[in-house]
Amino acid sequence: MKKKILIIGGGIGGCACANILNDLENFEITLVEKSNFLGAGVRTFFYGGFHPYTFGPRHFLTKNKGVYEYFNKIIPMRSVNYHEFITYAEKDNEFYHYPLNMNDIKKMPDKVKVKNELKNKKISKIIKAKNLEEYWINSIGETLYKKVIRDYNKKMWMTDDIKKIDTFNWSPKGATLKKSGETAEAWEKKNVFSCYPIKLNGYNDYFDILYKKKIKIYLNSTVNVLNLEKKIFYINKNIKKKFDIIINTISPEYLLDSHFGELRYIGRDLQYIVFPQEFVFPGNVSFVYYAGKEKFTRMVEYKKFTNFKSKYSLIGLEFPSLNGKHYPLPFKKEINKAFKYLKNLPEWYFSIGRAGTYRYAVDIDDCIEQALEIKKIIENDNYTGALPLKKWYLEDNFDNR
């Protein structure tokens, strides 16, 4: 008798699990997605029928060669190691690299003051920082903090006080400024695969091949828990089903009826504009961040990803909002609440992906890696506890960009 797997959510995490677990013998897979398409924010659409874009523009970035090779066989990729970010600092009326480097400091009108503050930083204070403000001020000084960090993070996380952000990624982005921007060669030396699909429809084929497999796919559908311990669910409130393994890719509170309170997220509203010129951003720049009091956080020039050929260019403006659950909040209170949900899931429940693990720094490659690990666990039948993918739940890994 076949064992039954339920996958909740048809984004990149859910589709990765469906594709990877479909190779297992004696398993029947059901995937439930509330929207009318698979792929969520990574799916490519065509603005005006011409310009390819995604709601969440994502290039494929990983150090895991196995993950890259797996995906590249299905979705042929091309290198985008040239991919660059810049930030507009309103105070200086100038664009700087992200992350900042010492060549940027040389262009600043207050460069002497900035350099003096950089000389006075202390690693011990950086390590002991209690919140995001302390971390960045101790890393790069108050002047740079106010210039490119403070207002950006206020609007990114929709907060009036950066001190409320009390968990973050302890990375050298703040503690160490490089002498110059990273080149494509530098990325390659680090053995980082930075790429994007060759085809104009992006990652779509990875989602759409599921329709050709023996997978039960429910679109425009919801799942309701009838009995969590016995893994009995209703699909669309009228189809009663029992499963053996549950893979959740949406907010973990959903499975436990928000028992510990609702988890908070930041959403996004987008505005699309077609400009009457071939390119808008200079050179290899595909993202422009805005570190001032503008209501939007960044602009994206999609053709820098897609290689779409046109005499015009599509730009997307991103506005933080409460519309959707796209970014988990980097607040310890929320992370601890998420962990309560995760540790209270019964055996053979997996919660993966950005929403499923309530971790901001989860991307396409992480979802694939998680799906591959789930396959190993199922194959070996060696499930040993409530958190089989513990490392993804416990890492306090928030990259505040």
C-alpha positions as CSV (number, residue, x, y, z in Angstrom):
1,M,0.0,0.0,0.0
2,K,1.4,3.4,-1.0
3,K,2.2,5.9,1.7
4,K,0.7,9.4,1.2
5,I,2.6,12.7,1.3
6,L,0.8,16.0,1.7
7,I,2.7,19.2,0.6
8,I,1.1,22.4,1.7
9,G,2.1,25.3,-0.6
10,G,3.2,25.3,-4.2
11,G,6.0,27.8,-4.1
12,I,9.7,26.9,-4.8
13,G,9.9,24.8,-1.6
14,G,6.7,22.8,-2.2
15,C,7.5,22.3,-5.9
16,A,11.1,21.2,-5.0
17,C,9.7,18.6,-2.6
18,A,7.1,17.4,-5.2
19,N,9.8,17.0,-7.9
20,I,12.4,15.3,-5.7
21,L,10.1,13.0,-3.8
22,N,8.2,12.0,-6.9
23,D,11.1,9.6,-7.6
24,L,10.4,7.6,-4.5
25,E,8.6,4.3,-5.0
26,N,5.4,3.5,-3.2
27,F,4.5,7.1,-2.3
28,E,1.5,9.1,-3.5
29,I,2.0,12.9,-3.4
30,T,-0.7,15.5,-3.0
31,L,0.2,19.2,-3.4
32,V,-2.3,22.0,-2.3
33,E,-1.8,25.6,-3.4
34,K,-4.2,28.4,-2.6
35,S,-3.5,30.5,-5.7
36,N,-4.2,29.6,-9.3
37,F,-0.6,28.9,-10.3
38,L,2.6,27.1,-9.0
39,G,5.8,28.9,-8.2
40,A,4.6,31.7,-5.9
41,G,7.0,34.7,-6.0
42,V,9.5,33.0,-8.2
43,R,7.1,32.4,-11.1
44,T,7.8,34.5,-14.2
45,F,5.0,36.5,-15.7
46,F,5.0,38.8,-18.8
47,Y,4.1,42.5,-18.3
48,G,2.0,43.7,-21.2
49,G,2.6,40.3,-22.7
50,F,6.2,41.1,-23.4
51,H,8.5,41.9,-20.5
52,P,9.3,38.9,-18.2
53,Y,9.3,39.6,-14.5
54,T,8.8,37.9,-11.1
55,F,7.2,39.1,-8.0
56,G,10.3,38.2,-6.0
57,P,13.3,38.6,-8.3
58,R,15.7,35.8,-7.5
59,H,18.9,34.7,-9.1
60,F,20.1,31.2,-8.1
61,L,22.9,31.5,-5.6
62,T,24.6,28.6,-3.9
63,K,27.9,27.1,-2.8
64,N,26.5,23.6,-2.9
65,K,27.7,22.1,-6.2
66,G,25.3,19.2,-5.9
67,V,22.3,21.5,-5.6
68,Y,23.5,23.5,-8.6
69,E,24.1,20.4,-10.7
70,Y,20.7,19.0,-9.8
71,F,18.9,22.1,-10.8
72,N,20.9,22.9,-13.9
73,K,20.0,19.6,-15.4
74,I,16.3,20.5,-15.3
75,I,16.6,24.3,-15.7
76,P,19.7,25.2,-17.8
77,M,21.4,28.2,-16.2
78,R,23.8,30.9,-17.2
79,S,26.2,32.8,-15.0
80,V,25.3,36.2,-13.5
81,N,28.4,36.7,-11.4
82,Y,28.4,40.3,-12.8
83,H,25.2,41.0,-10.8
84,E,25.6,44.3,-8.9
85,F,23.6,46.3,-6.3
86,I,23.9,50.0,-5.5
87,T,22.3,52.2,-2.9
88,Y,21.1,55.8,-3.2
89,A,22.1,58.0,-0.2
90,E,19.8,61.0,-0.2
91,K,22.0,63.0,2.2
92,D,24.9,62.9,-0.3
93,N,22.8,62.8,-3.5
94,E,25.1,59.9,-4.4
95,F,25.0,56.2,-5.3
96,Y,27.3,53.8,-3.5
97,H,27.9,50.1,-3.7
98,Y,26.1,47.6,-1.6
99,P,27.8,46.4,0.5
100,L,29.8,49.6,1.0
101,N,33.5,49.5,0.2
102,M,36.4,51.9,0.9
103,N,36.2,53.3,-2.6
104,D,32.8,54.6,-1.7
105,I,34.1,56.3,1.4
106,K,36.6,58.3,-0.8
107,K,33.6,59.9,-2.7
108,M,31.8,61.0,0.4
109,P,31.7,64.7,1.4
110,D,32.3,63.8,5.0
111,K,34.9,61.2,4.3
112,V,37.3,62.4,7.0
113,K,34.7,62.0,9.7
114,V,33.6,58.6,8.4
115,K,37.2,57.3,8.3
116,N,37.8,58.4,11.9
117,E,34.7,56.6,13.0
118,L,35.8,53.5,11.2
119,K,39.2,53.6,13.0
120,N,37.4,53.7,16.3
121,K,35.3,50.6,15.9
122,K,35.8,47.7,18.4
123,I,35.1,44.1,17.4
124,S,34.2,43.3,21.1
125,K,31.3,45.9,20.9
126,I,30.1,44.5,17.6
127,I,29.9,41.0,19.0
128,K,28.1,42.2,22.1
129,A,25.6,44.4,20.3
130,K,22.0,43.9,21.6
131,N,20.2,45.2,18.5
132,L,20.7,46.2,14.9
133,E,21.5,49.8,15.7
134,E,24.3,48.9,18.1
135,Y,25.7,46.4,15.6
136,W,25.9,48.9,12.7
137,I,27.1,51.9,14.7
138,N,29.8,49.8,16.3
139,S,30.7,48.4,12.9
140,I,30.8,51.4,10.6
141,G,30.1,54.5,12.8
142,E,27.1,56.7,13.4
143,T,27.6,58.7,10.2
144,L,27.4,55.8,7.8
145,Y,24.7,54.2,9.9
146,K,22.4,57.2,9.5
147,K,23.4,57.6,5.9
148,V,22.6,54.1,4.5
149,I,21.3,51.8,7.2
150,R,18.8,53.5,9.6
151,D,16.0,54.7,7.4
152,Y,16.2,51.8,5.0
153,N,15.7,49.3,7.8
154,K,12.9,51.4,9.4
155,K,10.8,51.1,6.2
156,M,12.0,47.6,5.3
157,W,10.7,46.2,8.6
158,M,8.0,48.9,9.1
159,T,9.2,49.9,12.5
160,D,9.8,53.3,14.1
161,D,12.8,52.2,16.1
162,I,15.8,50.1,14.8
163,K,16.5,49.0,18.4
164,K,13.5,46.8,18.2
165,I,15.3,44.6,15.7
166,D,17.2,42.5,18.2
167,T,18.4,39.6,16.0
168,F,20.4,39.8,12.8
169,N,23.1,38.1,10.7
170,W,26.6,38.4,12.3
171,S,28.3,38.9,9.0
172,P,31.4,40.9,8.0
173,K,29.3,43.2,5.9
174,G,29.2,45.7,8.7
175,A,32.4,44.8,10.6
176,T,34.7,44.9,7.6
177,L,34.6,47.2,4.5
178,K,36.4,45.8,1.5
179,K,38.8,48.0,-0.4
180,S,36.7,47.7,-3.6
181,G,33.6,46.0,-4.9
182,E,33.6,42.3,-5.5
183,T,34.3,41.2,-9.1
184,A,33.0,38.2,-11.0
185,E,36.4,36.6,-10.6
186,A,36.1,37.0,-6.8
187,W,32.8,35.2,-6.8
188,E,34.2,32.4,-8.9
189,K,37.2,32.0,-6.6
190,K,34.8,31.5,-3.6
191,N,33.2,28.6,-5.6
192,V,29.8,30.4,-5.6
193,F,27.3,29.6,-8.3
194,S,25.5,32.8,-9.1
195,C,23.2,32.2,-12.1
196,Y,19.8,32.6,-13.7
197,P,17.7,30.4,-16.1
198,I,18.6,30.8,-19.8
199,K,15.0,30.7,-20.9
200,L,12.8,33.8,-20.7
201,N,10.2,32.0,-18.7
202,G,12.7,31.7,-15.9
203,Y,12.0,28.9,-13.4
204,N,8.5,28.1,-14.7
205,D,9.4,24.8,-16.3
206,Y,10.4,23.5,-12.9
207,F,6.9,24.1,-11.6
208,D,5.0,23.1,-14.7
209,I,6.6,19.7,-15.2
210,L,4.7,18.6,-12.1
211,Y,1.5,18.5,-14.1
212,K,3.1,15.7,-16.2
213,K,3.9,13.6,-13.1
214,K,1.6,11.4,-11.1
215,I,1.0,14.1,-8.5
216,K,-2.4,15.2,-7.3
217,I,-2.4,19.0,-7.6
218,Y,-5.1,21.2,-6.1
219,L,-5.0,24.9,-7.2
220,N,-7.2,27.6,-5.7
221,S,-7.5,25.3,-2.7
222,T,-7.0,25.3,1.0
223,V,-6.2,22.7,3.7
224,N,-7.9,22.5,7.1
225,V,-6.6,20.4,9.9
226,L,-9.1,17.9,11.2
227,N,-6.8,15.8,13.5
228,L,-3.2,16.9,13.7
229,E,-1.8,13.8,15.5
230,K,-3.6,11.4,13.1
231,K,-2.7,13.6,10.1
232,I,-6.3,13.9,8.9
233,F,-7.1,17.0,6.8
234,Y,-9.9,18.5,4.7
235,I,-9.0,19.8,1.3
236,N,-11.4,22.6,0.3
237,K,-13.5,21.7,3.4
238,N,-15.1,18.8,1.7
239,I,-12.4,16.3,0.7
240,K,-11.3,14.3,3.8
241,K,-7.9,12.7,3.5
242,K,-5.4,10.9,5.8
243,F,-1.7,11.3,5.1
244,D,1.5,9.6,6.4
245,I,3.9,12.5,5.9
246,I,3.2,16.3,6.0
247,I,5.5,18.9,4.4
248,N,4.5,22.4,5.2
249,T,5.9,25.4,3.3
250,I,3.6,28.1,4.7
251,S,3.6,29.8,8.1
252,P,3.8,27.1,10.8
253,E,1.1,28.7,13.0
254,Y,-1.4,27.4,10.4
255,L,-1.1,23.8,11.5
256,L,-1.6,24.6,15.1
257,D,-4.5,27.0,14.7
258,S,-2.4,30.0,15.8
259,H,-2.3,28.6,19.4
260,F,0.7,30.7,20.4
261,G,-0.5,33.8,18.6
262,E,-0.2,35.0,15.0
263,L,3.3,35.3,13.5
264,R,4.1,38.6,12.0
265,Y,5.4,39.1,8.5
266,I,6.2,42.0,6.1
267,G,4.6,41.9,2.7
268,R,5.1,43.8,-0.5
269,D,3.2,46.0,-2.9
270,L,4.8,46.5,-6.4
271,Q,4.5,49.2,-9.0
272,Y,5.6,48.3,-12.5
273,I,6.8,51.0,-15.0
274,V,8.0,50.6,-18.6
275,F,10.7,53.1,-19.5
276,P,11.1,54.3,-23.1
277,Q,14.8,53.3,-23.3
278,E,16.7,50.1,-23.6
279,F,18.3,50.2,-20.2
280,V,17.7,52.4,-17.2
281,F,20.4,51.3,-14.7
282,P,24.1,51.6,-15.5
283,G,26.4,48.7,-16.4
284,N,25.6,45.5,-14.6
285,V,23.4,47.0,-11.9
286,S,20.2,45.1,-11.5
287,F,19.0,46.4,-8.1
288,V,19.0,50.0,-6.8
289,Y,18.3,50.3,-3.1
290,Y,17.0,53.6,-1.5
291,A,18.3,54.3,1.9
292,G,16.4,57.5,2.6
293,K,12.8,58.3,3.4
294,E,11.4,57.3,0.1
295,K,8.4,54.9,0.6
296,F,9.9,52.2,-1.6
297,T,12.9,50.1,-0.6
298,R,14.3,49.2,-4.0
299,M,13.9,49.2,-7.8
300,V,14.6,46.2,-10.0
301,E,15.5,46.2,-13.7
302,Y,14.3,42.8,-14.7
303,K,16.0,42.4,-18.1
304,K,19.3,42.5,-16.3
305,F,18.3,39.0,-15.0
306,T,16.4,37.7,-17.9
307,N,18.4,39.0,-20.9
308,F,15.2,40.0,-22.5
309,K,15.8,42.0,-25.7
310,S,13.7,45.1,-26.2
311,K,14.1,48.8,-26.9
312,Y,12.2,49.4,-23.7
313,S,12.9,48.3,-20.1
314,L,10.5,47.2,-17.2
315,I,11.3,48.5,-13.8
316,G,9.6,47.3,-10.6
317,L,9.3,49.5,-7.4
318,E,8.9,47.6,-4.1
319,F,6.9,49.0,-1.3
320,P,6.9,47.4,2.2
321,S,3.3,46.6,3.3
322,L,1.2,44.2,5.3
323,N,0.0,42.6,2.0
324,G,1.2,39.0,2.1
325,K,3.6,37.0,4.3
326,H,6.8,37.4,2.4
327,Y,9.4,38.4,5.0
328,P,9.6,37.0,8.6
329,L,10.4,39.7,11.1
330,P,13.9,39.7,12.7
331,F,12.5,40.1,16.3
332,K,13.5,37.5,18.9
333,K,9.9,37.5,20.2
334,E,8.6,36.4,16.8
335,I,11.4,33.9,16.2
336,N,10.8,32.3,19.6
337,K,7.1,32.1,18.9
338,A,7.8,30.4,15.6
339,F,10.1,27.9,17.3
340,K,7.3,27.0,19.7
341,Y,5.1,26.0,16.7
342,L,7.9,24.0,15.1
343,K,8.8,22.0,18.2
344,N,5.2,21.2,18.8
345,L,4.7,19.5,15.4
346,P,4.2,15.8,15.7
347,E,6.4,13.2,14.1
348,W,6.7,13.1,10.3
349,Y,5.9,16.8,10.0
350,F,8.4,18.8,8.1
351,S,8.2,22.6,7.8
352,I,10.6,24.1,5.2
353,G,11.3,27.2,3.2
354,R,11.3,30.8,4.2
355,A,7.8,30.9,5.7
356,G,7.9,27.3,7.0
357,T,11.0,27.9,9.0
358,Y,10.3,31.6,9.7
359,R,13.8,32.5,8.5
360,Y,14.5,35.4,6.1
361,A,17.7,34.0,4.7
362,V,16.2,31.0,3.0
363,D,16.3,31.1,-0.8
364,I,15.8,28.8,-3.8
365,D,19.0,26.7,-3.2
366,D,18.0,26.2,0.5
367,C,14.6,24.9,-0.4
368,I,16.1,22.4,-2.8
369,E,18.7,21.3,-0.2
370,Q,15.9,20.9,2.3
371,A,13.9,18.8,-0.1
372,L,16.9,16.6,-0.9
373,E,17.5,16.0,2.8
374,I,13.8,15.1,3.4
375,K,14.1,12.5,0.7
376,K,17.1,11.0,2.5
377,I,15.2,10.9,5.8
378,I,12.2,9.2,4.1
379,E,14.4,6.7,2.2
380,N,16.2,5.7,5.4
381,D,13.1,5.8,7.5
382,N,15.3,7.2,10.3
383,Y,13.1,10.1,11.6
384,T,14.3,10.7,15.2
385,G,12.5,13.8,16.6
386,A,10.2,16.7,16.1
387,L,12.8,18.8,14.3
388,P,14.5,16.6,11.7
389,L,15.9,19.7,10.0
390,K,17.0,21.4,13.2
391,K,19.8,23.4,11.7
392,W,17.4,25.4,9.6
393,Y,15.1,26.2,12.5
394,L,17.8,27.3,15.0
395,E,20.1,29.5,12.9
396,D,19.6,33.1,13.8
397,N,20.5,34.1,10.2
398,F,18.9,37.4,9.1
399,D,20.5,39.4,6.4
400,N,19.0,42.9,6.8
401,R,19.1,43.6,3.1
